[in-house]
Amino acid sequence: MNSSYDIRAPFTIIDEETAKLFSPMEVICLESSAFYELVRQVMDKLMEQKKEKPKWISGEEAMSLLKITSKTTLQKLKNEGQIGFSQPMKKLVLYDRDSILSYLEKYAEKPFN
């Protein structure tokens, strides 16, 4: 039996016939510690991406964040300067997520101890 070392899978020794069977597929072997480190890095990256929220959000997103259903209430908060906004175009109003969160925090009730 003629064996060869497959460079694509550095820790696996396979024979020529087996290598021909799997030629369209690449098999990667990892030590368990390397596998778990890779999974941890992927999870960290996904969590990091999930944490990144856009600074400017639509009116619908602002209303959802504020838990309100009235566009009039949103307009009132904007007009009174309670929440920040940007109007890059005539019919496009974007709201500052951080100012909405600050507004909510400002009126949050502190727990009794």
C-alpha positions as CSV (number, residue, x, y, z in Angstrom):
1,M,0.0,0.0,0.0
2,N,1.5,3.3,-1.1
3,S,0.8,6.2,1.3
4,S,1.3,9.8,0.7
5,Y,1.2,12.9,2.9
6,D,-1.7,15.2,1.9
7,I,-0.5,18.9,2.3
8,R,-4.1,20.2,2.5
9,A,-4.6,18.2,5.7
10,P,-1.2,18.3,7.5
11,F,-2.0,15.8,10.2
12,T,-3.6,13.2,8.1
13,I,-1.9,10.4,6.2
14,I,-4.0,8.8,3.4
15,D,-3.3,6.3,0.7
16,E,-3.5,7.1,-3.0
17,E,-6.8,5.3,-3.7
18,T,-8.5,7.1,-0.8
19,A,-7.1,10.4,-2.0
20,K,-8.6,9.8,-5.5
21,L,-12.1,9.1,-4.0
22,F,-12.0,12.5,-2.1
23,S,-10.3,14.6,-4.7
24,P,-13.2,16.9,-5.4
25,M,-13.6,17.5,-1.6
26,E,-11.0,19.0,0.7
27,V,-10.9,17.6,4.2
28,I,-9.4,19.7,6.9
29,C,-8.4,18.1,10.1
30,L,-7.8,20.2,13.3
31,E,-6.8,19.3,16.8
32,S,-9.7,19.8,19.1
33,S,-8.0,22.8,20.8
34,A,-7.6,24.5,17.4
35,F,-11.2,23.8,16.5
36,Y,-12.5,25.3,19.7
37,E,-10.3,28.3,19.3
38,L,-11.6,28.8,15.8
39,V,-15.3,28.5,17.0
40,R,-14.5,31.0,19.8
41,Q,-13.1,33.5,17.3
42,V,-16.1,33.2,15.0
43,M,-18.5,33.6,17.9
44,D,-16.6,36.7,19.1
45,K,-16.7,38.2,15.6
46,L,-20.5,37.5,15.4
47,M,-21.1,39.1,18.8
48,E,-19.0,42.1,17.8
49,Q,-21.0,42.6,14.6
50,K,-24.3,42.2,16.5
51,K,-23.2,44.9,19.0
52,E,-22.4,47.4,16.2
53,K,-25.6,49.5,15.8
54,P,-26.0,52.3,13.3
55,K,-25.8,55.8,14.7
56,W,-28.7,57.1,12.6
57,I,-32.0,55.2,12.4
58,S,-35.3,55.6,10.6
59,G,-38.5,56.9,12.1
60,E,-39.9,53.4,12.3
61,E,-36.8,52.2,14.2
62,A,-36.9,55.2,16.5
63,M,-40.6,54.6,17.3
64,S,-39.8,50.9,18.0
65,L,-36.9,51.9,20.3
66,L,-39.1,54.4,22.1
67,K,-42.0,51.9,22.2
68,I,-44.4,54.4,20.7
69,T,-46.9,54.0,17.8
70,S,-47.6,57.6,17.1
71,K,-45.7,59.6,14.5
72,T,-47.0,62.7,16.1
73,T,-45.3,61.8,19.4
74,L,-42.0,61.2,17.6
75,Q,-42.4,64.6,15.8
76,K,-43.1,66.3,19.1
77,L,-40.0,64.8,20.7
78,K,-37.9,65.9,17.7
79,N,-39.4,69.4,17.7
80,E,-38.9,69.9,21.4
81,G,-35.2,68.9,21.1
82,Q,-35.7,65.8,23.3
83,I,-34.1,63.6,20.7
84,G,-31.5,64.3,18.0
85,F,-32.1,64.1,14.3
86,S,-30.6,64.7,10.9
87,Q,-32.4,65.7,7.8
88,P,-30.0,65.1,4.9
89,M,-32.8,65.4,2.3
90,K,-36.2,67.1,2.3
91,K,-38.2,64.0,3.0
92,L,-35.6,62.0,4.9
93,V,-35.4,62.3,8.6
94,L,-33.0,60.1,10.6
95,Y,-32.8,59.9,14.3
96,D,-29.8,59.7,16.6
97,R,-29.9,56.3,18.4
98,D,-27.7,57.5,21.2
99,S,-29.9,60.6,21.9
100,I,-33.0,58.3,22.1
101,L,-31.3,56.0,24.5
102,S,-30.2,59.0,26.6
103,Y,-33.8,60.3,26.6
104,L,-35.0,56.9,27.8
105,E,-32.3,56.8,30.5
106,K,-33.2,60.3,31.6
107,Y,-36.7,59.3,32.5
108,A,-35.9,55.8,33.8
109,E,-37.0,55.1,37.4
110,K,-34.3,54.1,39.8
111,P,-35.1,50.9,41.8
112,F,-35.9,51.2,45.5
113,N,-33.2,49.6,47.7
